Amino acid sequence: MTSSQANVSPLRRRMIDDMRMRQLAPRTQDIYLRIVREFARFLGRSPDTDIVEDLRRFQ
């Protein structure tokens, strides 16, 4: 495991693993990760704590 992989949160690791299992294209994976990163920045916290209203405000 590289040092960059050691800093990955369990939520992000699960998302990456799920995308690979579904055989999403690498570019698609990058875009999905970027959007989730933007959502987390918008929330100011981990996206696994969001509620439906948070997602509506983000959209």
Stockholm file with secondary structure:
# STOCKHOLM 1.0

chainA/1-59         MTSSQANVSPLRRRMIDDMRMRQLAPRTQDIYLRIVREFARFLGRSPDTDIVEDLRRFQ
#=GR chainA/1-59 SS CCHHHHTCCHHHHHHHHHHHHTTCCHHHHHHHHHHHHHHHHHHTSCGGGCCHHHHHHHC
#=GC SS_cons        CCHHHHTCCHHHHHHHHHHHHTTCCHHHHHHHHHHHHHHHHHHTSCGGGCCHHHHHHHC
//
